[in-house]
Amino acid sequence: MQTANIDIDRFDRRIIEELQRDARLSHVTLSERVSLSPSQCARRLRRLENKGVITGYHAQVNGQLLGLDVVALININLEKHKENISAAFEQAVKLRPEITECLLVTGEGDYELRVVARNLKAFSSFITDHLMKMPGVAAIRSNIQLSRVKSCPALPLESLDR
């Protein structure tokens, strides 16, 4: 896990904010919005990418319109807290496309998963055929999403000032 902070100035921050709003901006439009020349803006953007601050560019997709109707948050407890069990579980998670996010967490469980499935039958099959058979899984608790109240992948950069 990366913990080192990268120093960014107001221009870097503006670049990140603009790209979080619209990652499809042309370099020219981006440079205009952040008040830099296109070459300066491109140089800063490359630096942010090379330093790992900007890790990729993605389209936000409405899964329900594609027939992926079930979204679940699943809390996983492992039976033993040994490095090899965790590593084996994490490797198995990486192989399952239904798992769109996996977080190592504190609190009640060990991991929190976000899982997407076509319907409840497919979700149930995923639990019994795959998740329950993953290395070290001792307990599974799932919550099915009823509706999405807020979804904002953008980071709150204004909190960096505090």
Z-matrix of the N, CA and C atoms (Angstrom, degrees):
N
C 1 1.450
C 2 1.523 1 108.66
N 3 1.344 2 116.97 1 129.91
C 4 1.456 3 121.18 2 178.55
C 5 1.523 4 109.91 3 -79.25
N 6 1.324 5 115.93 4 132.70
C 7 1.460 6 119.34 5 178.57
C 8 1.515 7 112.25 6 -125.75
N 9 1.321 8 117.87 7 -9.86
C 10 1.467 9 120.28 8 -178.53
C 11 1.522 10 109.80 9 -70.22
N 12 1.324 11 116.26 10 133.77
C 13 1.457 12 120.74 11 177.22
C 14 1.517 13 109.38 12 -84.87
N 15 1.308 14 115.80 13 140.59
C 16 1.453 15 122.78 14 176.50
C 17 1.522 16 107.26 15 -101.33
N 18 1.318 17 116.62 16 129.26
C 19 1.463 18 120.05 17 177.25
C 20 1.517 19 109.81 18 -73.25
N 21 1.324 20 115.10 19 126.36
C 22 1.453 21 120.00 20 174.93
C 23 1.521 22 108.44 21 -127.50
N 24 1.312 23 115.73 22 146.98
C 25 1.464 24 119.78 23 177.27
C 26 1.528 25 109.05 24 -101.80
N 27 1.326 26 116.15 25 -173.59
C 28 1.472 27 119.57 26 -174.77
C 29 1.528 28 111.66 27 -65.70
N 30 1.324 29 118.90 28 -29.95
C 31 1.463 30 120.70 29 178.23
C 32 1.530 31 110.94 30 -70.80
N 33 1.342 32 116.43 31 -43.89
C 34 1.467 33 120.28 32 176.15
C 35 1.529 34 109.92 33 -59.15
N 36 1.307 35 115.07 34 -44.87
C 37 1.470 36 120.23 35 -179.20
C 38 1.522 37 110.88 36 -61.05
N 39 1.327 38 116.93 37 -43.29
C 40 1.470 39 120.60 38 179.19
C 41 1.530 40 110.46 39 -64.10
N 42 1.330 41 116.98 40 -40.06
C 43 1.462 42 120.19 41 177.16
C 44 1.524 43 109.85 42 -58.76
N 45 1.327 44 116.92 43 -48.11
C 46 1.461 45 121.45 44 -179.32
C 47 1.527 46 110.48 45 -62.54
N 48 1.334 47 117.04 46 -45.93
C 49 1.465 48 120.41 47 179.84
C 50 1.531 49 111.58 48 -59.13
N 51 1.323 50 116.72 49 -45.14
C 52 1.467 51 120.49 50 -179.15
C 53 1.530 52 110.95 51 -64.83
N 54 1.319 53 117.16 52 -41.97
C 55 1.463 54 120.05 53 -179.79
C 56 1.528 55 112.03 54 -70.72
N 57 1.324 56 117.49 55 -30.36
C 58 1.463 57 119.63 56 174.68
C 59 1.523 58 110.38 57 -66.51
N 60 1.329 59 117.34 58 -33.10
C 61 1.460 60 121.02 59 176.79
C 62 1.523 61 111.60 60 -73.59
N 63 1.344 62 116.35 61 -40.55
C 64 1.458 63 120.87 62 -176.64
C 65 1.523 64 109.37 63 -155.86
N 66 1.309 65 116.50 64 99.74
C 67 1.464 66 121.35 65 -177.47
C 68 1.521 67 112.60 66 -75.54
N 69 1.323 68 117.26 67 -4.76
C 70 1.458 69 120.61 68 -179.33
C 71 1.527 70 112.93 69 -94.51
N 72 1.326 71 117.12 70 8.27
C 73 1.460 72 119.69 71 179.10
C 74 1.527 73 110.55 72 -61.17
N 75 1.317 74 116.04 73 140.34
C 76 1.461 75 119.49 74 173.67
C 77 1.529 76 107.55 75 -71.34
N 78 1.326 77 115.98 76 160.63
C 79 1.471 78 120.03 77 177.53
C 80 1.520 79 111.34 78 -60.68
N 81 1.322 80 116.48 79 -36.60
C 82 1.466 81 120.28 80 179.95
C 83 1.521 82 110.59 81 -66.06
N 84 1.327 83 117.41 82 -48.22
C 85 1.463 84 120.98 83 179.63
C 86 1.519 85 110.66 84 -63.11
N 87 1.327 86 116.81 85 -42.84
C 88 1.462 87 120.62 86 178.25
C 89 1.523 88 110.44 87 -60.28
N 90 1.312 89 116.91 88 -45.82
C 91 1.466 90 119.36 89 -178.98
C 92 1.528 91 111.47 90 -63.68
N 93 1.328 92 117.87 91 -36.95
C 94 1.466 93 120.76 92 176.41
C 95 1.520 94 111.14 93 -63.88
N 96 1.322 95 116.67 94 -42.96
C 97 1.469 96 120.87 95 -177.55
C 98 1.520 97 113.07 96 -67.33
N 99 1.325 98 117.17 97 -28.53
C 100 1.467 99 119.52 98 -178.70
C 101 1.526 100 112.38 99 -103.56
N 102 1.325 101 116.40 100 5.28
C 103 1.470 102 122.75 101 176.44
C 104 1.523 103 113.23 102 60.62
N 105 1.332 104 115.28 103 48.16
C 106 1.467 105 122.10 104 175.23
C 107 1.525 106 108.33 105 -131.81
N 108 1.314 107 115.68 106 159.24
C 109 1.463 108 118.64 107 173.60
C 110 1.531 109 107.76 108 -69.36
N 111 1.339 110 117.28 109 154.86
C 112 1.469 111 118.80 110 178.81
C 113 1.527 112 113.39 111 -56.53
N 114 1.329 113 118.01 112 -37.84
C 115 1.471 114 119.16 113 -179.70
C 116 1.530 115 111.65 114 -69.28
N 117 1.353 116 117.31 115 -41.30
C 118 1.474 117 119.61 116 176.90
C 119 1.525 118 110.61 117 -63.51
N 120 1.316 119 116.19 118 -42.68
C 121 1.460 120 120.87 119 -179.29
C 122 1.534 121 110.21 120 -63.18
N 123 1.328 122 117.13 121 -45.24
C 124 1.466 123 121.23 122 179.18
C 125 1.528 124 111.32 123 -61.99
N 126 1.327 125 116.73 124 -39.79
C 127 1.469 126 121.14 125 178.85
C 128 1.535 127 110.34 126 -63.35
N 129 1.321 128 115.86 127 -45.39
C 130 1.471 129 119.82 128 179.55
C 131 1.532 130 110.71 129 -65.40
N 132 1.311 131 116.69 130 -40.65
C 133 1.463 132 120.87 131 179.68
C 134 1.526 133 110.70 132 -62.12
N 135 1.321 134 117.00 133 -45.27
C 136 1.474 135 120.83 134 176.48
C 137 1.523 136 111.32 135 -59.25
N 138 1.346 137 116.75 136 -41.56
C 139 1.462 138 121.14 137 178.94
C 140 1.527 139 110.36 138 -62.01
N 141 1.337 140 117.27 139 -45.18
C 142 1.466 141 121.27 140 179.35
C 143 1.526 142 111.06 141 -62.84
N 144 1.325 143 116.98 142 -37.39
C 145 1.464 144 120.76 143 177.06
C 146 1.528 145 110.46 144 -69.75
N 147 1.320 146 117.54 145 -45.88
C 148 1.470 147 121.68 146 -178.40
C 149 1.522 148 112.42 147 -64.42
N 150 1.331 149 117.11 148 -33.38
C 151 1.467 150 121.77 149 178.93
C 152 1.530 151 112.09 150 -80.05
N 153 1.340 152 117.33 151 -7.13
C 154 1.464 153 120.65 152 178.92
C 155 1.511 154 114.12 153 84.54
N 156 1.339 155 117.88 154 8.54
C 157 1.467 156 119.97 155 176.83
C 158 1.527 157 108.81 156 -69.87
N 159 1.321 158 116.99 157 -47.15
C 160 1.466 159 122.06 158 173.53
C 161 1.514 160 106.35 159 -98.94
N 162 1.330 161 115.77 160 117.06
C 163 1.462 162 120.41 161 -171.98
C 164 1.524 163 113.95 162 -103.85
N 165 1.322 164 117.82 163 -7.11
C 166 1.460 165 119.95 164 179.21
C 167 1.507 166 111.17 165 166.54
N 168 1.318 167 114.64 166 176.42
C 169 1.463 168 122.36 167 179.58
C 170 1.519 169 107.11 168 -130.93
N 171 1.337 170 116.47 169 128.51
C 172 1.463 171 119.97 170 -172.81
C 173 1.523 172 111.27 171 -136.54
N 174 1.312 173 115.05 172 149.90
C 175 1.463 174 120.62 173 172.16
C 176 1.520 175 108.19 174 -88.52
N 177 1.314 176 117.27 175 138.49
C 178 1.455 177 121.18 176 173.02
C 179 1.525 178 107.12 177 -86.27
N 180 1.318 179 116.75 178 125.33
C 181 1.452 180 122.35 179 -173.14
C 182 1.525 181 109.57 180 -117.11
N 183 1.314 182 116.75 181 135.81
C 184 1.461 183 122.15 182 176.79
C 185 1.527 184 107.65 183 -84.96
N 186 1.320 185 116.47 184 100.34
C 187 1.457 186 122.16 185 -177.28
C 188 1.515 187 113.45 186 -63.14
N 189 1.317 188 117.46 187 -34.16
C 190 1.468 189 119.82 188 -179.53
C 191 1.524 190 111.35 189 -62.29
N 192 1.340 191 117.15 190 -38.08
C 193 1.460 192 119.67 191 178.60
C 194 1.527 193 111.86 192 -67.27
N 195 1.316 194 116.54 193 -19.13
C 196 1.460 195 121.44 194 177.98
C 197 1.531 196 112.31 195 -96.80
N 198 1.333 197 116.64 196 1.16
C 199 1.456 198 120.22 197 178.36
C 200 1.514 199 115.01 198 94.17
N 201 1.311 200 117.54 199 11.64
C 202 1.470 201 120.73 200 175.40
C 203 1.525 202 107.32 201 -96.60
N 204 1.324 203 116.18 202 87.99
C 205 1.460 204 121.94 203 -168.93
C 206 1.517 205 115.16 204 -88.85
N 207 1.319 206 118.36 205 -15.73
C 208 1.462 207 120.57 206 -176.60
C 209 1.529 208 109.79 207 -111.28
N 210 1.329 209 115.03 208 125.38
C 211 1.457 210 122.23 209 171.37
C 212 1.524 211 105.82 210 -122.56
N 213 1.321 212 116.41 211 127.87
C 214 1.462 213 120.52 212 -177.88
C 215 1.524 214 110.06 213 -129.56
N 216 1.314 215 114.75 214 145.22
C 217 1.464 216 122.13 215 170.50
C 218 1.519 217 105.74 216 -105.64
N 219 1.317 218 115.38 217 123.36
C 220 1.462 219 120.58 218 -173.49
C 221 1.516 220 109.86 219 -121.22
N 222 1.321 221 115.18 220 128.03
C 223 1.451 222 122.55 221 177.73
C 224 1.527 223 107.68 222 -98.37
N 225 1.323 224 116.57 223 126.91
C 226 1.467 225 122.51 224 -177.24
C 227 1.523 226 110.18 225 -115.75
N 228 1.321 227 115.76 226 132.79
C 229 1.463 228 122.30 227 169.47
C 230 1.515 229 107.55 228 -109.52
N 231 1.325 230 116.16 229 132.24
C 232 1.458 231 120.30 230 174.87
C 233 1.521 232 109.32 231 -91.07
N 234 1.329 233 116.25 232 151.51
C 235 1.454 234 120.27 233 -177.29
C 236 1.518 235 112.76 234 -71.75
N 237 1.317 236 117.00 235 -34.44
C 238 1.459 237 120.71 236 -179.51
C 239 1.512 238 108.45 237 -134.98
N 240 1.300 239 115.95 238 145.06
C 241 1.464 240 120.44 239 -179.97
C 242 1.525 241 109.86 240 -100.19
N 243 1.311 242 114.03 241 68.43
C 244 1.453 243 120.66 242 176.88
C 245 1.512 244 107.86 243 -115.63
N 246 1.319 245 116.13 244 147.46
C 247 1.463 246 121.35 245 -176.07
C 248 1.522 247 112.46 246 -57.53
N 249 1.352 248 116.96 247 -41.03
C 250 1.467 249 118.84 248 -177.21
C 251 1.533 250 111.75 249 -69.04
N 252 1.340 251 117.92 250 -32.32
C 253 1.479 252 121.28 251 177.18
C 254 1.525 253 108.89 252 -68.06
N 255 1.323 254 117.23 253 -47.08
C 256 1.464 255 121.13 254 179.14
C 257 1.517 256 110.99 255 -61.21
N 258 1.308 257 117.20 256 -44.26
C 259 1.466 258 121.02 257 -179.08
C 260 1.529 259 110.72 258 -63.46
N 261 1.317 260 117.23 259 -41.40
C 262 1.467 261 121.04 260 179.52
C 263 1.532 262 110.35 261 -66.23
N 264 1.342 263 116.54 262 -41.19
C 265 1.467 264 120.39 263 177.67
C 266 1.530 265 110.11 264 -63.16
N 267 1.320 266 116.89 265 -47.40
C 268 1.465 267 120.96 266 -178.89
C 269 1.524 268 111.30 267 -61.76
N 270 1.328 269 117.74 268 -38.20
C 271 1.462 270 120.90 269 177.92
C 272 1.526 271 110.24 270 -65.49
N 273 1.322 272 117.22 271 -41.69
C 274 1.471 273 120.82 272 178.71
C 275 1.530 274 110.79 273 -64.17
N 276 1.328 275 117.35 274 -38.66
C 277 1.464 276 122.09 275 178.17
C 278 1.524 277 110.28 276 -60.95
N 279 1.310 278 116.87 277 -42.91
C 280 1.473 279 121.54 278 -177.45
C 281 1.526 280 112.36 279 -62.80
N 282 1.323 281 117.42 280 -21.54
C 283 1.459 282 121.76 281 -178.60
C 284 1.528 283 113.74 282 -87.36
N 285 1.327 284 117.68 283 -9.26
C 286 1.468 285 120.96 284 -175.88
C 287 1.528 286 110.38 285 -101.33
N 288 1.326 287 118.10 286 112.76
C 289 1.471 288 120.59 287 -179.34
C 290 1.528 289 113.50 288 -66.99
N 291 1.325 290 118.25 289 -22.41
C 292 1.468 291 120.97 290 178.38
C 293 1.531 292 111.98 291 -65.44
N 294 1.329 293 115.80 292 -26.04
C 295 1.466 294 120.82 293 179.74
C 296 1.517 295 107.52 294 -86.99
N 297 1.321 296 115.95 295 109.01
C 298 1.463 297 120.24 296 -177.21
C 299 1.516 298 112.73 297 -94.04
N 300 1.324 299 116.54 298 -14.25
C 301 1.461 300 120.13 299 177.29
C 302 1.521 301 108.75 300 -156.01
N 303 1.325 302 116.15 301 140.97
C 304 1.462 303 122.34 302 176.58
C 305 1.517 304 107.83 303 -137.72
N 306 1.314 305 116.25 304 124.72
C 307 1.457 306 122.09 305 -179.22
C 308 1.522 307 109.88 306 -122.68
N 309 1.315 308 117.60 307 132.80
C 310 1.454 309 123.10 308 169.48
C 311 1.521 310 105.51 309 -80.99
N 312 1.335 311 117.84 310 123.69
C 313 1.460 312 120.84 311 -170.85
C 314 1.521 313 112.53 312 -128.14
N 315 1.325 314 114.96 313 166.51
C 316 1.456 315 121.84 314 170.52
C 317 1.518 316 107.62 315 -98.91
N 318 1.318 317 116.36 316 170.22
C 319 1.459 318 119.87 317 176.34
C 320 1.510 319 112.11 318 102.55
N 321 1.333 320 115.83 319 -142.55
C 322 1.463 321 122.64 320 -174.29
C 323 1.527 322 113.88 321 -60.01
N 324 1.309 323 117.47 322 -43.32
C 325 1.459 324 120.30 323 -175.64
C 326 1.510 325 112.21 324 -115.68
N 327 1.324 326 113.35 325 -175.15
C 328 1.458 327 120.11 326 179.16
C 329 1.529 328 111.37 327 -100.02
N 330 1.329 329 116.41 328 -37.99
C 331 1.462 330 121.81 329 -178.43
C 332 1.522 331 109.78 330 -133.54
N 333 1.316 332 115.06 331 150.63
C 334 1.455 333 122.61 332 172.99
C 335 1.524 334 106.83 333 -121.77
N 336 1.328 335 116.08 334 124.37
C 337 1.453 336 121.53 335 -178.77
C 338 1.526 337 109.98 336 -112.69
N 339 1.314 338 115.51 337 146.84
C 340 1.463 339 121.80 338 168.59
C 341 1.516 340 104.77 339 -111.18
N 342 1.336 341 115.73 340 122.09
C 343 1.456 342 122.03 341 -174.76
C 344 1.525 343 109.12 342 -123.44
N 345 1.318 344 116.24 343 138.05
C 346 1.454 345 122.28 344 178.66
C 347 1.524 346 108.14 345 -120.01
N 348 1.350 347 115.52 346 135.92
C 349 1.467 348 120.47 347 179.44
C 350 1.525 349 110.03 348 -142.86
N 351 1.317 350 115.01 349 159.65
C 352 1.460 351 121.14 350 -179.01
C 353 1.534 352 111.71 351 -63.93
N 354 1.325 353 116.75 352 -43.40
C 355 1.470 354 121.30 353 -177.83
C 356 1.527 355 108.77 354 -157.84
N 357 1.328 356 116.76 355 -179.55
C 358 1.469 357 120.03 356 -177.90
C 359 1.526 358 112.31 357 -65.42
N 360 1.327 359 117.18 358 -34.50
C 361 1.465 360 119.51 359 178.26
C 362 1.531 361 110.35 360 -64.01
N 363 1.323 362 117.12 361 -45.00
C 364 1.466 363 120.74 362 178.12
C 365 1.532 364 110.49 363 -64.90
N 366 1.323 365 117.15 364 -38.20
C 367 1.463 366 120.86 365 177.90
C 368 1.527 367 110.41 366 -63.65
N 369 1.337 368 116.26 367 -45.45
C 370 1.460 369 120.84 368 178.56
C 371 1.522 370 111.22 369 -60.60
N 372 1.320 371 116.91 370 -42.11
C 373 1.470 372 120.81 371 178.03
C 374 1.523 373 110.85 372 -63.77
N 375 1.321 374 117.00 373 -40.47
C 376 1.462 375 120.13 374 178.06
C 377 1.528 376 110.28 375 -60.07
N 378 1.339 377 116.69 376 -44.15
C 379 1.475 378 120.37 377 -179.80
C 380 1.523 379 110.45 378 -61.44
N 381 1.328 380 116.51 379 -51.91
C 382 1.468 381 119.26 380 -173.64
C 383 1.525 382 113.51 381 -76.31
N 384 1.311 383 116.91 382 -38.07
C 385 1.469 384 119.87 383 -175.08
C 386 1.527 385 114.37 384 -85.34
N 387 1.340 386 116.15 385 -23.23
C 388 1.457 387 118.26 386 -174.47
C 389 1.530 388 113.27 387 -125.28
N 390 1.318 389 116.33 388 -58.20
C 391 1.460 390 119.49 389 -172.42
C 392 1.529 391 112.45 390 -63.63
N 393 1.320 392 117.51 391 -44.88
C 394 1.466 393 120.37 392 -179.12
C 395 1.526 394 112.36 393 -66.34
N 396 1.331 395 116.06 394 -18.37
C 397 1.468 396 120.29 395 -178.45
C 398 1.527 397 113.02 396 -97.73
N 399 1.317 398 116.56 397 0.94
C 400 1.463 399 119.20 398 179.14
C 401 1.521 400 110.42 399 -71.76
N 402 1.328 401 117.21 400 150.73
C 403 1.463 402 121.49 401 -176.55
C 404 1.528 403 112.84 402 -56.61
N 405 1.337 404 115.33 403 128.59
C 406 1.451 405 121.00 404 171.28
C 407 1.514 406 116.79 405 81.09
N 408 1.319 407 119.74 406 -2.17
C 409 1.461 408 120.65 407 -176.42
C 410 1.526 409 110.13 408 -69.27
N 411 1.337 410 115.64 409 121.00
C 412 1.460 411 121.30 410 179.86
C 413 1.520 412 111.43 411 -106.88
N 414 1.330 413 118.00 412 -36.08
C 415 1.467 414 121.06 413 -177.57
C 416 1.518 415 109.76 414 -147.93
N 417 1.332 416 113.74 415 144.32
C 418 1.463 417 121.78 416 179.69
C 419 1.519 418 108.21 417 -130.92
N 420 1.337 419 115.47 418 129.78
C 421 1.469 420 120.98 419 173.13
C 422 1.517 421 107.07 420 -128.80
N 423 1.326 422 116.06 421 126.38
C 424 1.460 423 118.17 422 -177.13
C 425 1.516 424 111.65 423 -122.49
N 426 1.327 425 113.97 424 148.79
C 427 1.448 426 123.14 425 174.47
C 428 1.518 427 107.18 426 -126.38
N 429 1.327 428 116.31 427 127.94
C 430 1.460 429 121.62 428 179.43
C 431 1.521 430 108.60 429 -90.82
N 432 1.314 431 116.54 430 132.24
C 433 1.466 432 121.75 431 177.75
C 434 1.532 433 109.13 432 -69.50
N 435 1.330 434 116.61 433 127.76
C 436 1.459 435 121.41 434 175.80
C 437 1.520 436 110.88 435 -89.98
N 438 1.317 437 116.28 436 -42.17
C 439 1.462 438 121.31 437 174.81
C 440 1.519 439 108.57 438 -156.37
N 441 1.310 440 115.08 439 160.67
C 442 1.459 441 120.78 440 178.73
C 443 1.522 442 107.56 441 -99.03
N 444 1.321 443 116.58 442 115.31
C 445 1.455 444 121.79 443 -179.78
C 446 1.524 445 110.27 444 -84.06
N 447 1.315 446 116.25 445 -41.21
C 448 1.459 447 121.29 446 179.86
C 449 1.521 448 108.76 447 -151.16
N 450 1.305 449 115.32 448 138.45
C 451 1.453 450 120.96 449 174.00
C 452 1.515 451 106.88 450 -142.60
N 453 1.311 452 116.16 451 112.07
C 454 1.457 453 120.04 452 -176.71
C 455 1.528 454 108.73 453 -138.89
N 456 1.329 455 116.76 454 100.52
C 457 1.462 456 118.59 455 179.77
C 458 1.526 457 113.75 456 -73.65
N 459 1.325 458 117.53 457 -12.85
C 460 1.471 459 120.76 458 -178.99
C 461 1.530 460 110.22 459 -71.75
N 462 1.323 461 115.60 460 138.73
C 463 1.464 462 121.41 461 176.91
C 464 1.524 463 110.04 462 -80.78
N 465 1.346 464 118.26 463 145.76
C 466 1.460 465 121.78 464 179.14
C 467 1.532 466 110.90 465 -80.24
N 468 1.310 467 116.73 466 84.38
C 469 1.463 468 121.33 467 -174.70
C 470 1.529 469 113.26 468 -67.19
N 471 1.324 470 116.75 469 -22.10
C 472 1.474 471 118.38 470 177.94
C 473 1.529 472 111.30 471 -63.87
N 474 1.324 473 117.94 472 -21.97
C 475 1.471 474 120.54 473 178.13
C 476 1.523 475 111.84 474 -70.24
N 477 1.341 476 117.76 475 -14.58
C 478 1.473 477 120.40 476 177.80
C 479 1.517 478 112.28 477 -67.73
N 480 1.334 479 116.78 478 -20.76
C 481 1.463 480 120.93 479 -179.49
C 482 1.512 481 112.32 480 -76.59
N 483 1.313 482 117.73 481 -15.47
C 484 1.470 483 120.52 482 -175.05
C 485 1.495 484 112.20 483 -86.84
